């Protein structure tokens, strides 16, 4: 691959124009070949059974298939770093850390798919590390309760491997709220629970900025998830969730490809590394996704302690006695601080109530990093995540109450680990009120779901043979849009490696791209296009907020009926 930059051959405008077009051809071929390689990586990963994309070597400790009820989760112990011996830092007397990755359409690995990650920082701080992964396919009939019970068993199992020393549990997004359900499940305990970008208050958000919480109102509730699961033979394709994430911020998708196109020689490897994880679509059980959508995202029952984990226990956040660290970002439009912290005033009426419960809650906020950046950003791993782990024991020793963790800005990584904990009041956690109408959506969802389950679901399930289900998966737009760049679907793309190599030989090597006026004009055009996407998305989200409020807040009949609806 040519790692040099564009040259014009002369200072004349014609020379700059010719050099720009030659470089444009090479960048086009290089970008197209990168997309071809992405498709090849997807085929290779799928053929290998879609294993977890961990940078670290590990050994299996437990398999959820062996538990009752069974589920597709497995517990791994990290044994070695793939690039350097970070495991040499592990202290024998240190409490273990158990990382739980999000199961929201992608496969596991985001918490440890590179050296400077949550796993890497935990090893660097001297902790033995365990990692919870899951298989691409759920167990037949898998439920949310089975997953929660398995996580609770894993917490106890990790502790038993370390002289009953309670672990630090580290949950990313969905992994965070799943851990909270596990910790409230018959009052399990951990030394510390770190929740990274994890929603617990599902109706909260900023007006016109967090539209995903409104999705149930535009789909009629949870019945579409039931329908998609029926079409998939009882499993829900995670590619639908990933598609929702991309639609949430289209300018981010544009920037991802534009950055690759602008500097393919610098971005190719990084792009392919991330896309290997991003495009590994996993599946959830039909009953599982229904419980998640109905009880959490549409029903918002967790705040009220009404989520039934199984026949023995229900989730009550006020019963969690494990100290908590809640890390969120104002740049996260999927799980903003409103959703990460908004449950505290709902569960604890006052700071005194929190203190009386003997609970310690520490929150840490970032000003701008996005949702994925909370888990994958190298700078966030080195600063925020390492600081959390560095001060874990100090957090456990805090007096009951609410605290804000403030990190000092410092020029060196060692100085950046300095932190202070300032007492805060629950009453001061003030966020925008949720739009009127969520209760109406919950009632409408229950009505439509009951109707679909009784009158439509049986016939859909009976009429979809496994072969059709497999075709339905393969035809998903997220897969087709990627696989179109594969030689299997588009044989003529096999010439791309030779095209990029030939064009690379023709490139001049004596002038930086940034000096070429045509390249600068191209970048201005790209910035204008990105801004147009931002404008469109902003208007779309404002319209969604207005349409949601006007539609559901104006239906008092739904509110009157809610007392007759099951929660």
PAKE-151119 format. One record per residue (C-alpha): residue in three letters; y, x, z. Coordinates in nm, 2 decimals. Layout:
<nodes>
(node 'ALA',(Y,X,Z))
...
</nodes>
This chain:
<nodes>
(node 'UNK',(0.00,0.00,0.00))
(node 'UNK',(0.34,0.13,-0.09))
(node 'UNK',(0.54,0.18,0.23))
(node 'UNK',(0.86,0.29,0.07))
(node 'UNK',(1.16,0.07,-0.01))
(node 'UNK',(1.34,-0.04,-0.33))
(node 'UNK',(1.54,0.20,-0.53))
(node 'UNK',(1.78,0.12,-0.81))
(node 'UNK',(1.76,0.44,-1.02))
(node 'UNK',(2.14,0.44,-1.06))
(node 'UNK',(2.45,0.30,-0.90))
(node 'UNK',(2.53,0.08,-1.19))
(node 'UNK',(2.49,-0.30,-1.16))
(node 'UNK',(2.22,-0.31,-1.43))
(node 'UNK',(2.02,-0.04,-1.25))
(node 'UNK',(2.04,-0.23,-0.92))
(node 'UNK',(1.94,-0.55,-1.10))
(node 'UNK',(1.64,-0.39,-1.27))
(node 'UNK',(1.52,-0.23,-0.95))
(node 'UNK',(1.56,-0.55,-0.76))
(node 'UNK',(1.34,-0.74,-1.01))
(node 'UNK',(1.08,-0.47,-1.01))
(node 'UNK',(1.07,-0.49,-0.63))
(node 'UNK',(1.07,-0.87,-0.64))
(node 'UNK',(0.75,-0.86,-0.86))
(node 'UNK',(0.58,-0.62,-0.62))
(node 'UNK',(0.68,-0.82,-0.31))
(node 'UNK',(0.55,-1.13,-0.48))
(node 'UNK',(0.22,-0.97,-0.55))
(node 'UNK',(0.20,-0.82,-0.21))
(node 'UNK',(0.27,-1.15,-0.04))
(node 'UNK',(0.03,-1.34,-0.25))
(node 'UNK',(-0.24,-1.08,-0.18))
(node 'UNK',(-0.17,-1.11,0.19))
(node 'UNK',(-0.23,-1.48,0.16))
(node 'UNK',(-0.55,-1.41,-0.03))
(node 'UNK',(-0.66,-1.18,0.25))
(node 'UNK',(-0.58,-1.44,0.51))
(node 'UNK',(-0.82,-1.68,0.33))
(node 'UNK',(-1.08,-1.41,0.32))
(node 'UNK',(-1.04,-1.35,0.69))
(node 'UNK',(-1.08,-1.73,0.76))
(node 'UNK',(-1.41,-1.73,0.56))
(node 'UNK',(-1.53,-1.42,0.74))
(node 'UNK',(-1.44,-1.56,1.08))
(node 'UNK',(-1.61,-1.89,1.01))
(node 'UNK',(-1.92,-1.72,0.88))
(node 'UNK',(-1.94,-1.52,1.21))
(node 'UNK',(-1.93,-1.84,1.41))
(node 'UNK',(-1.56,-1.81,1.50))
(node 'UNK',(-1.60,-1.58,1.80))
(node 'UNK',(-1.31,-1.53,2.05))
(node 'UNK',(-1.05,-1.30,1.91))
(node 'UNK',(-1.02,-1.07,2.21))
(node 'UNK',(-0.89,-0.71,2.19))
(node 'UNK',(-1.10,-0.63,2.49))
(node 'UNK',(-1.48,-0.58,2.53))
(node 'UNK',(-1.65,-0.82,2.77))
(node 'UNK',(-1.98,-0.95,2.90))
(node 'UNK',(-2.08,-1.31,2.96))
(node 'UNK',(-2.11,-1.42,3.33))
(node 'UNK',(-2.17,-1.79,3.30))
(node 'UNK',(-2.23,-2.06,3.03))
(node 'UNK',(-2.10,-2.42,3.07))
(node 'UNK',(-2.40,-2.54,2.87))
(node 'UNK',(-2.62,-2.46,3.17))
(node 'UNK',(-2.41,-2.68,3.40))
(node 'UNK',(-2.43,-3.06,3.47))
(node 'UNK',(-2.26,-3.22,3.30))
(node 'UNK',(-2.26,-2.95,3.02))
(node 'UNK',(-1.96,-2.84,2.82))
(node 'UNK',(-1.88,-2.57,2.57))
(node 'UNK',(-1.69,-2.33,2.80))
(node 'UNK',(-1.81,-1.98,2.89))
(node 'UNK',(-1.69,-1.72,3.14))
(node 'UNK',(-1.65,-1.36,3.04))
(node 'UNK',(-1.58,-1.05,3.24))
(node 'UNK',(-1.35,-0.79,3.07))
(node 'UNK',(-1.52,-0.45,3.08))
(node 'UNK',(-1.31,-0.23,2.86))
(node 'UNK',(-0.98,-0.22,2.67))
(node 'UNK',(-1.03,-0.18,2.30))
(node 'UNK',(-0.76,0.09,2.25))
(node 'UNK',(-0.73,0.28,2.57))
(node 'UNK',(-0.90,0.28,2.91))
(node 'UNK',(-0.68,0.03,3.09))
(node 'UNK',(-0.99,-0.05,3.30))
(node 'UNK',(-0.94,0.28,3.48))
(node 'UNK',(-0.65,0.12,3.67))
(node 'UNK',(-0.87,-0.15,3.83))
(node 'UNK',(-0.88,-0.14,4.21))
(node 'UNK',(-1.21,-0.22,4.39))
(node 'UNK',(-1.03,-0.43,4.66))
(node 'UNK',(-0.80,-0.62,4.42))
(node 'UNK',(-0.85,-0.99,4.38))
(node 'UNK',(-0.98,-1.10,4.04))
(node 'UNK',(-0.77,-1.26,3.77))
(node 'UNK',(-0.92,-1.54,3.56))
(node 'UNK',(-0.73,-1.62,3.24))
(node 'UNK',(-0.78,-1.96,3.08))
(node 'UNK',(-0.66,-1.99,2.72))
(node 'UNK',(-0.53,-2.32,2.57))
(node 'UNK',(-0.77,-2.55,2.39))
(node 'UNK',(-0.52,-2.73,2.17))
(node 'UNK',(-0.66,-2.68,1.82))
(node 'UNK',(-0.70,-2.31,1.81))
(node 'UNK',(-0.97,-2.08,1.94))
(node 'UNK',(-0.95,-1.86,2.25))
(node 'UNK',(-0.80,-1.52,2.26))
(node 'UNK',(-0.42,-1.56,2.26))
(node 'UNK',(-0.40,-1.43,2.62))
(node 'UNK',(-0.58,-1.11,2.53))
(node 'UNK',(-0.57,-1.05,2.15))
(node 'UNK',(-0.38,-0.73,2.19))
(node 'UNK',(-0.33,-0.45,2.43))
(node 'UNK',(0.01,-0.57,2.56))
(node 'UNK',(-0.10,-0.92,2.67))
(node 'UNK',(-0.17,-1.10,2.99))
(node 'UNK',(-0.52,-0.94,3.01))
(node 'UNK',(-0.37,-0.60,2.94))
(node 'UNK',(-0.10,-0.64,3.20))
(node 'UNK',(-0.35,-0.76,3.46))
(node 'UNK',(-0.57,-0.45,3.40))
(node 'UNK',(-0.26,-0.23,3.42))
(node 'UNK',(-0.18,-0.38,3.76))
(node 'UNK',(-0.53,-0.30,3.88))
(node 'UNK',(-0.69,-0.64,3.87))
(node 'UNK',(-1.05,-0.71,3.75))
(node 'UNK',(-1.01,-0.96,3.48))
(node 'UNK',(-1.22,-1.26,3.37))
(node 'UNK',(-1.16,-1.47,3.06))
(node 'UNK',(-1.26,-1.83,3.00))
(node 'UNK',(-1.35,-1.90,2.64))
(node 'UNK',(-1.49,-2.20,2.45))
(node 'UNK',(-1.71,-2.26,2.15))
(node 'UNK',(-1.58,-2.41,1.82))
(node 'UNK',(-1.78,-2.73,1.87))
(node 'UNK',(-1.79,-2.94,2.19))
(node 'UNK',(-2.12,-3.05,2.35))
(node 'UNK',(-2.23,-3.39,2.23))
(node 'UNK',(-2.05,-3.65,2.44))
(node 'UNK',(-1.84,-3.39,2.61))
(node 'UNK',(-1.57,-3.54,2.85))
(node 'UNK',(-1.26,-3.41,3.00))
(node 'UNK',(-1.43,-3.44,3.34))
(node 'UNK',(-1.70,-3.20,3.24))
(node 'UNK',(-1.44,-2.94,3.14))
(node 'UNK',(-1.25,-2.97,3.46))
(node 'UNK',(-1.57,-2.95,3.67))
(node 'UNK',(-1.68,-2.64,3.48))
(node 'UNK',(-1.34,-2.47,3.54))
(node 'UNK',(-1.38,-2.55,3.91))
(node 'UNK',(-1.73,-2.39,3.91))
(node 'UNK',(-1.59,-2.08,3.73))
(node 'UNK',(-1.32,-2.04,4.00))
(node 'UNK',(-1.59,-2.04,4.27))
(node 'UNK',(-1.82,-1.82,4.07))
(node 'UNK',(-1.55,-1.55,4.02))
(node 'UNK',(-1.47,-1.56,4.39))
(node 'UNK',(-1.85,-1.51,4.47))
(node 'UNK',(-1.85,-1.19,4.25))
(node 'UNK',(-1.58,-1.04,4.47))
(node 'UNK',(-1.69,-1.11,4.83))
(node 'UNK',(-1.55,-1.47,4.82))
(node 'UNK',(-1.20,-1.33,4.75))
(node 'UNK',(-1.01,-1.61,4.58))
(node 'UNK',(-0.90,-1.54,4.22))
(node 'UNK',(-0.56,-1.55,4.07))
(node 'UNK',(-0.60,-1.81,3.79))
(node 'UNK',(-0.38,-1.78,3.48))
(node 'UNK',(-0.34,-2.09,3.26))
(node 'UNK',(-0.18,-2.10,2.92))
(node 'UNK',(-0.04,-2.44,2.80))
(node 'UNK',(-0.34,-2.67,2.81))
(node 'UNK',(-0.53,-2.42,3.02))
(node 'UNK',(-0.26,-2.45,3.28))
(node 'UNK',(-0.28,-2.83,3.33))
(node 'UNK',(-0.66,-2.81,3.31))
(node 'UNK',(-0.65,-2.56,3.60))
(node 'UNK',(-0.42,-2.79,3.80))
(node 'UNK',(-0.68,-3.07,3.75))
(node 'UNK',(-0.95,-2.83,3.86))
(node 'UNK',(-0.76,-2.72,4.17))
(node 'UNK',(-0.70,-3.08,4.27))
(node 'UNK',(-1.06,-3.17,4.19))
(node 'UNK',(-1.21,-3.21,4.54))
(node 'UNK',(-0.94,-2.96,4.67))
(node 'UNK',(-1.06,-2.64,4.51))
(node 'UNK',(-0.86,-2.33,4.60))
(node 'UNK',(-0.74,-2.01,4.43))
(node 'UNK',(-0.52,-1.73,4.56))
(node 'UNK',(-0.25,-1.81,4.31))
(node 'UNK',(-0.22,-2.03,4.00))
(node 'UNK',(0.02,-1.92,3.72))
(node 'UNK',(0.11,-2.19,3.47))
(node 'UNK',(0.25,-2.06,3.15))
(node 'UNK',(0.42,-2.32,2.92))
(node 'UNK',(0.20,-2.59,3.08))
(node 'UNK',(0.32,-2.96,3.06))
(node 'UNK',(0.26,-3.17,3.37))
(node 'UNK',(0.54,-3.43,3.32))
(node 'UNK',(0.47,-3.56,2.98))
(node 'UNK',(0.75,-3.80,2.92))
(node 'UNK',(1.02,-3.55,3.02))
(node 'UNK',(1.24,-3.36,2.77))
(node 'UNK',(1.59,-3.31,2.63))
(node 'UNK',(1.74,-3.58,2.42))
(node 'UNK',(1.70,-3.49,2.05))
(node 'UNK',(1.53,-3.16,2.12))
(node 'UNK',(1.17,-3.25,2.23))
(node 'UNK',(1.04,-3.51,1.99))
(node 'UNK',(0.67,-3.45,2.04))
(node 'UNK',(0.67,-3.66,2.36))
(node 'UNK',(0.77,-3.96,2.14))
(node 'UNK',(0.48,-3.93,1.90))
(node 'UNK',(0.27,-4.20,2.07))
(node 'UNK',(0.54,-4.45,2.00))
(node 'UNK',(0.53,-4.38,1.62))
(node 'UNK',(0.15,-4.38,1.60))
(node 'UNK',(0.09,-4.69,1.81))
(node 'UNK',(-0.07,-4.49,2.09))
(node 'UNK',(-0.41,-4.32,2.11))
(node 'UNK',(-0.61,-4.53,1.86))
(node 'UNK',(-0.55,-4.28,1.57))
(node 'UNK',(-0.71,-4.01,1.77))
(node 'UNK',(-1.01,-4.24,1.82))
(node 'UNK',(-1.02,-4.32,1.45))
(node 'UNK',(-1.00,-3.95,1.35))
(node 'UNK',(-1.28,-3.87,1.59))
(node 'UNK',(-1.50,-4.15,1.44))
(node 'UNK',(-1.44,-4.00,1.09))
(node 'UNK',(-1.54,-3.66,1.23))
(node 'UNK',(-1.87,-3.79,1.37))
(node 'UNK',(-1.75,-3.80,1.73))
(node 'UNK',(-1.54,-3.49,1.73))
(node 'UNK',(-1.17,-3.44,1.69))
(node 'UNK',(-1.05,-3.17,1.44))
(node 'UNK',(-0.80,-2.94,1.61))
(node 'UNK',(-0.64,-2.88,1.27))
(node 'UNK',(-0.45,-3.20,1.33))
(node 'UNK',(-0.29,-3.06,1.65))
(node 'UNK',(-0.19,-2.74,1.47))
(node 'UNK',(-0.04,-2.94,1.19))
(node 'UNK',(0.17,-3.12,1.45))
(node 'UNK',(0.29,-2.79,1.59))
(node 'UNK',(0.40,-2.67,1.25))
(node 'UNK',(0.58,-3.00,1.17))
(node 'UNK',(0.77,-2.98,1.50))
(node 'UNK',(0.98,-2.68,1.38))
(node 'UNK',(0.96,-2.64,1.00))
(node 'UNK',(1.22,-2.36,0.99))
(node 'UNK',(0.98,-2.15,1.19))
(node 'UNK',(0.71,-2.19,0.93))
(node 'UNK',(0.96,-2.11,0.66))
(node 'UNK',(1.08,-1.80,0.85))
(node 'UNK',(0.72,-1.68,0.90))
(node 'UNK',(0.65,-1.67,0.52))
(node 'UNK',(1.00,-1.55,0.43))
(node 'UNK',(0.98,-1.26,0.68))
(node 'UNK',(0.65,-1.16,0.51))
(node 'UNK',(0.81,-1.18,0.17))
(node 'UNK',(1.12,-0.99,0.26))
(node 'UNK',(0.93,-0.69,0.40))
(node 'UNK',(0.56,-0.72,0.32))
(node 'UNK',(0.48,-0.35,0.37))
(node 'UNK',(0.60,-0.38,0.73))
(node 'UNK',(0.48,-0.74,0.81))
(node 'UNK',(0.14,-0.76,0.64))
(node 'UNK',(-0.08,-0.64,0.93))
(node 'UNK',(0.11,-0.83,1.19))
(node 'UNK',(0.10,-1.15,0.99))
(node 'UNK',(-0.28,-1.12,0.93))
(node 'UNK',(-0.35,-1.05,1.30))
(node 'UNK',(-0.17,-1.36,1.41))
(node 'UNK',(-0.29,-1.58,1.13))
(node 'UNK',(-0.65,-1.49,1.21))
(node 'UNK',(-0.60,-1.68,1.55))
(node 'UNK',(-0.36,-1.94,1.43))
(node 'UNK',(-0.59,-2.07,1.15))
(node 'UNK',(-0.91,-2.07,1.36))
(node 'UNK',(-0.94,-2.45,1.40))
(node 'UNK',(-1.16,-2.56,1.68))
(node 'UNK',(-1.28,-2.91,1.77))
(node 'UNK',(-1.26,-3.14,2.08))
(node 'UNK',(-1.50,-3.41,2.18))
(node 'UNK',(-1.40,-3.77,2.09))
(node 'UNK',(-1.41,-3.89,2.45))
(node 'UNK',(-1.23,-3.58,2.56))
(node 'UNK',(-0.93,-3.62,2.33))
(node 'UNK',(-0.90,-3.99,2.41))
(node 'UNK',(-0.88,-3.91,2.78))
(node 'UNK',(-0.62,-3.64,2.72))
(node 'UNK',(-0.40,-3.86,2.50))
(node 'UNK',(-0.44,-4.18,2.71))
(node 'UNK',(-0.41,-4.05,3.06))
(node 'UNK',(-0.17,-3.76,3.01))
(node 'UNK',(0.05,-3.76,2.69))
(node 'UNK',(0.08,-4.14,2.65))
(node 'UNK',(0.00,-4.26,3.00))
(node 'UNK',(0.17,-3.98,3.20))
(node 'UNK',(-0.06,-4.07,3.49))
(node 'UNK',(-0.08,-3.72,3.64))
(node 'UNK',(0.24,-3.75,3.83))
(node 'UNK',(0.11,-4.06,4.00))
(node 'UNK',(-0.23,-3.91,4.09))
(node 'UNK',(-0.41,-4.17,3.87))
(node 'UNK',(-0.61,-3.94,3.64))
(node 'UNK',(-0.98,-3.98,3.72))
(node 'UNK',(-1.16,-3.65,3.68))
(node 'UNK',(-1.51,-3.79,3.74))
(node 'UNK',(-1.67,-4.06,3.95))
(node 'UNK',(-1.61,-3.85,4.27))
(node 'UNK',(-1.26,-3.71,4.24))
(node 'UNK',(-0.92,-3.79,4.09))
(node 'UNK',(-0.64,-3.55,4.02))
(node 'UNK',(-0.37,-3.56,4.29))
(node 'UNK',(-0.11,-3.29,4.24))
(node 'UNK',(0.01,-3.33,4.60))
(node 'UNK',(-0.33,-3.22,4.72))
(node 'UNK',(-0.31,-2.88,4.55))
(node 'UNK',(-0.26,-2.61,4.82))
(node 'UNK',(-0.28,-2.31,4.59))
(node 'UNK',(0.06,-2.13,4.56))
(node 'UNK',(0.20,-2.19,4.21))
(node 'UNK',(0.40,-1.98,3.97))
(node 'UNK',(0.55,-2.19,3.68))
(node 'UNK',(0.68,-1.99,3.38))
(node 'UNK',(0.86,-2.19,3.12))
(node 'UNK',(1.14,-2.13,2.86))
(node 'UNK',(1.44,-2.32,2.74))
(node 'UNK',(1.35,-2.20,2.39))
(node 'UNK',(1.02,-2.38,2.41))
(node 'UNK',(1.04,-2.72,2.23))
(node 'UNK',(0.67,-2.80,2.30))
(node 'UNK',(0.67,-2.75,2.68))
(node 'UNK',(1.03,-2.72,2.79))
(node 'UNK',(1.12,-2.67,3.16))
(node 'UNK',(1.16,-3.05,3.19))
(node 'UNK',(0.79,-3.09,3.13))
(node 'UNK',(0.68,-2.79,3.33))
(node 'UNK',(0.89,-2.86,3.64))
(node 'UNK',(0.98,-3.23,3.61))
(node 'UNK',(0.67,-3.34,3.81))
(node 'UNK',(0.79,-3.17,4.13))
(node 'UNK',(1.06,-3.44,4.22))
(node 'UNK',(0.81,-3.71,4.13))
(node 'UNK',(0.54,-3.57,4.36))
(node 'UNK',(0.76,-3.44,4.64))
(node 'UNK',(1.04,-3.67,4.73))
(node 'UNK',(1.23,-3.38,4.89))
(node 'UNK',(1.22,-3.01,4.97))
(node 'UNK',(1.11,-3.11,5.32))
(node 'UNK',(0.82,-3.30,5.18))
(node 'UNK',(0.71,-2.99,4.99))
(node 'UNK',(0.74,-2.77,5.30))
(node 'UNK',(0.55,-3.02,5.51))
(node 'UNK',(0.27,-3.01,5.25))
(node 'UNK',(0.25,-2.63,5.31))
(node 'UNK',(0.30,-2.57,4.94))
(node 'UNK',(0.47,-2.27,4.77))
(node 'UNK',(0.61,-2.32,4.43))
(node 'UNK',(0.78,-2.03,4.24))
(node 'UNK',(0.94,-2.10,3.90))
(node 'UNK',(1.05,-1.85,3.64))
(node 'UNK',(1.25,-1.94,3.32))
(node 'UNK',(1.32,-1.76,3.00))
(node 'UNK',(1.64,-1.84,2.81))
(node 'UNK',(1.51,-1.83,2.45))
(node 'UNK',(1.15,-1.74,2.38))
(node 'UNK',(0.95,-2.00,2.20))
(node 'UNK',(0.62,-2.16,2.31))
(node 'UNK',(0.39,-1.91,2.15))
(node 'UNK',(0.62,-1.62,2.26))
(node 'UNK',(0.53,-1.71,2.62))
(node 'UNK',(0.18,-1.60,2.55))
(node 'UNK',(0.19,-1.35,2.27))
(node 'UNK',(0.53,-1.17,2.29))
(node 'UNK',(0.49,-0.80,2.38))
(node 'UNK',(0.82,-0.79,2.56))
(node 'UNK',(0.74,-1.10,2.76))
(node 'UNK',(0.40,-0.95,2.85))
(node 'UNK',(0.55,-0.63,2.97))
(node 'UNK',(0.83,-0.79,3.16))
(node 'UNK',(0.76,-1.14,3.29))
(node 'UNK',(0.38,-1.14,3.30))
(node 'UNK',(0.35,-0.80,3.45))
(node 'UNK',(0.62,-0.88,3.71))
(node 'UNK',(0.43,-1.20,3.81))
(node 'UNK',(0.11,-1.00,3.86))
(node 'UNK',(0.29,-0.72,4.03))
(node 'UNK',(0.44,-0.96,4.29))
(node 'UNK',(0.14,-1.19,4.32))
(node 'UNK',(0.06,-1.09,4.68))
(node 'UNK',(0.43,-1.12,4.78))
(node 'UNK',(0.43,-1.47,4.64))
(node 'UNK',(0.13,-1.57,4.84))
(node 'UNK',(0.31,-1.46,5.16))
(node 'UNK',(0.62,-1.67,5.10))
(node 'UNK',(0.70,-1.94,5.34))
(node 'UNK',(0.63,-2.29,5.21))
(node 'UNK',(0.91,-2.41,4.98))
(node 'UNK',(1.05,-2.39,4.63))
(node 'UNK',(1.18,-2.05,4.49))
(node 'UNK',(1.32,-1.92,4.17))
(node 'UNK',(1.19,-1.58,4.07))
(node 'UNK',(1.47,-1.37,3.93))
(node 'UNK',(1.39,-1.04,3.74))
(node 'UNK',(1.64,-0.76,3.74))
(node 'UNK',(1.76,-0.63,3.40))
(node 'UNK',(1.67,-0.27,3.38))
(node 'UNK',(1.64,0.01,3.12))
(node 'UNK',(1.29,0.11,3.22))
(node 'UNK',(0.96,-0.10,3.25))
(node 'UNK',(0.91,0.02,3.61))
(node 'UNK',(1.26,-0.10,3.71))
(node 'UNK',(1.21,-0.43,3.53))
(node 'UNK',(0.93,-0.51,3.77))
(node 'UNK',(1.19,-0.56,4.05))
(node 'UNK',(1.23,-0.92,4.14))
(node 'UNK',(1.38,-1.14,4.41))
(node 'UNK',(1.29,-1.49,4.52))
(node 'UNK',(1.58,-1.72,4.59))
(node 'UNK',(1.51,-2.05,4.78))
(node 'UNK',(1.59,-2.36,4.58))
(node 'UNK',(1.58,-2.73,4.66))
(node 'UNK',(1.35,-2.99,4.48))
(node 'UNK',(1.65,-3.22,4.47))
(node 'UNK',(1.84,-2.97,4.25))
(node 'UNK',(1.58,-3.00,3.97))
(node 'UNK',(1.77,-3.24,3.76))
(node 'UNK',(1.66,-3.31,3.40))
(node 'UNK',(1.75,-3.57,3.14))
(node 'UNK',(1.59,-3.90,3.22))
(node 'UNK',(1.31,-4.01,2.99))
(node 'UNK',(1.41,-4.26,2.72))
(node 'UNK',(1.35,-4.62,2.80))
(node 'UNK',(1.03,-4.75,2.64))
(node 'UNK',(0.75,-4.52,2.75))
(node 'UNK',(0.60,-4.79,2.96))
(node 'UNK',(0.60,-5.03,2.67))
(node 'UNK',(0.43,-4.76,2.45))
(node 'UNK',(0.16,-4.72,2.72))
(node 'UNK',(0.09,-5.10,2.72))
(node 'UNK',(0.09,-5.12,2.34))
(node 'UNK',(-0.14,-4.82,2.32))
(node 'UNK',(-0.39,-4.99,2.56))
(node 'UNK',(-0.39,-5.31,2.35))
(node 'UNK',(-0.44,-5.14,2.02))
(node 'UNK',(-0.70,-4.90,2.15))
(node 'UNK',(-0.91,-5.18,2.30))
(node 'UNK',(-0.88,-5.37,1.97))
(node 'UNK',(-0.99,-5.07,1.76))
(node 'UNK',(-1.27,-4.98,2.00))
(node 'UNK',(-1.41,-5.33,2.00))
(node 'UNK',(-1.37,-5.44,1.64))
(node 'UNK',(-1.33,-5.13,1.41))
(node 'UNK',(-1.48,-4.82,1.57))
(node 'UNK',(-1.85,-4.93,1.56))
(node 'UNK',(-1.83,-5.00,1.18))
(node 'UNK',(-1.64,-4.67,1.11))
(node 'UNK',(-1.89,-4.47,1.31))
(node 'UNK',(-2.19,-4.63,1.15))
(node 'UNK',(-2.06,-4.58,0.80))
(node 'UNK',(-1.97,-4.21,0.81))
(node 'UNK',(-2.28,-3.99,0.75))
(node 'UNK',(-2.26,-3.62,0.86))
(node 'UNK',(-2.21,-3.50,0.50))
(node 'UNK',(-1.89,-3.71,0.47))
(node 'UNK',(-1.77,-3.58,0.81))
(node 'UNK',(-1.81,-3.22,0.68))
(node 'UNK',(-1.61,-3.30,0.36))
(node 'UNK',(-1.35,-3.47,0.58))
(node 'UNK',(-1.31,-3.14,0.77))
(node 'UNK',(-1.29,-2.92,0.46))
(node 'UNK',(-1.03,-3.15,0.30))
(node 'UNK',(-0.78,-3.12,0.58))
(node 'UNK',(-0.44,-3.01,0.45))
(node 'UNK',(-0.43,-2.71,0.69))
(node 'UNK',(-0.75,-2.58,0.55))
(node 'UNK',(-0.69,-2.66,0.19))
(node 'UNK',(-0.35,-2.50,0.19))
(node 'UNK',(-0.50,-2.18,0.32))
(node 'UNK',(-0.82,-2.18,0.11))
(node 'UNK',(-0.63,-2.23,-0.22))
(node 'UNK',(-0.55,-1.86,-0.19))
(node 'UNK',(-0.92,-1.77,-0.18))
(node 'UNK',(-1.10,-1.64,-0.48))
(node 'UNK',(-1.36,-1.91,-0.41))
(node 'UNK',(-1.12,-2.19,-0.49))
(node 'UNK',(-0.89,-1.99,-0.73))
(node 'UNK',(-1.09,-1.72,-0.90))
(node 'UNK',(-0.79,-1.57,-1.09))
(node 'UNK',(-0.65,-1.44,-0.76))
(node 'UNK',(-0.91,-1.17,-0.76))
(node 'UNK',(-0.67,-0.96,-0.97))
(node 'UNK',(-0.41,-0.95,-0.70))
(node 'UNK',(-0.52,-0.62,-0.54))
(node 'UNK',(-0.49,-0.44,-0.87))
(node 'UNK',(-0.16,-0.61,-0.96))
(node 'UNK',(0.00,-0.50,-0.63))
(node 'UNK',(-0.13,-0.15,-0.67))
(node 'UNK',(-0.01,-0.12,-1.03))
(node 'UNK',(0.34,-0.25,-0.94))
(node 'UNK',(0.36,-0.02,-0.65))
(node 'UNK',(0.32,0.28,-0.88))
(node 'UNK',(0.62,0.16,-1.08))
(node 'UNK',(0.85,0.14,-0.79))
(node 'UNK',(1.13,0.39,-0.74))
(node 'UNK',(1.16,0.55,-0.40))
(node 'UNK',(1.51,0.67,-0.34))
(node 'UNK',(1.72,0.37,-0.22))
(node 'UNK',(1.69,0.13,0.08))
(node 'UNK',(1.65,-0.24,0.00))
(node 'UNK',(1.95,-0.32,0.22))
(node 'UNK',(2.18,-0.13,-0.02))
(node 'UNK',(2.08,-0.34,-0.32))
(node 'UNK',(2.34,-0.62,-0.37))
(node 'UNK',(2.08,-0.85,-0.53))
(node 'UNK',(1.84,-0.82,-0.24))
(node 'UNK',(2.13,-0.89,0.00))
(node 'UNK',(2.21,-1.20,-0.21))
(node 'UNK',(1.84,-1.31,-0.18))
(node 'UNK',(1.86,-1.28,0.20))
(node 'UNK',(2.17,-1.49,0.21))
(node 'UNK',(1.99,-1.75,0.01))
(node 'UNK',(1.69,-1.74,0.25))
(node 'UNK',(1.92,-1.77,0.55))
(node 'UNK',(2.09,-2.07,0.39))
(node 'UNK',(1.75,-2.23,0.33))
(node 'UNK',(1.64,-2.17,0.69))
(node 'UNK',(1.96,-2.33,0.81))
(node 'UNK',(1.90,-2.63,0.59))
(node 'UNK',(1.56,-2.67,0.75))
(node 'UNK',(1.72,-2.66,1.09))
(node 'UNK',(1.98,-2.92,1.00))
(node 'UNK',(1.71,-3.15,0.86))
(node 'UNK',(1.49,-3.11,1.17))
(node 'UNK',(1.78,-3.17,1.40))
(node 'UNK',(1.87,-3.49,1.22))
(node 'UNK',(1.51,-3.60,1.21))
(node 'UNK',(1.47,-3.55,1.59))
(node 'UNK',(1.79,-3.73,1.67))
(node 'UNK',(1.68,-4.02,1.45))
(node 'UNK',(1.34,-4.02,1.61))
(node 'UNK',(1.50,-4.05,1.96))
(node 'UNK',(1.72,-4.33,1.85))
(node 'UNK',(1.44,-4.52,1.67))
(node 'UNK',(1.21,-4.48,1.97))
(node 'UNK',(1.47,-4.61,2.22))
(node 'UNK',(1.59,-4.90,2.00))
(node 'UNK',(1.23,-5.01,1.92))
(node 'UNK',(1.06,-5.00,2.26))
(node 'UNK',(1.35,-5.05,2.50))
(node 'UNK',(1.42,-5.38,2.33))
(node 'UNK',(1.07,-5.52,2.40))
(node 'UNK',(1.09,-5.66,2.75))
(node 'UNK',(0.78,-5.87,2.68))
(node 'UNK',(0.57,-5.55,2.68))
(node 'UNK',(0.71,-5.45,3.01))
(node 'UNK',(0.64,-5.79,3.16))
(node 'UNK',(0.27,-5.75,3.06))
(node 'UNK',(0.22,-5.40,3.19))
(node 'UNK',(0.11,-5.53,3.53))
(node 'UNK',(-0.19,-5.68,3.36))
(node 'UNK',(-0.28,-5.37,3.17))
(node 'UNK',(-0.52,-5.10,3.30))
(node 'UNK',(-0.35,-4.77,3.39))
</nodes>
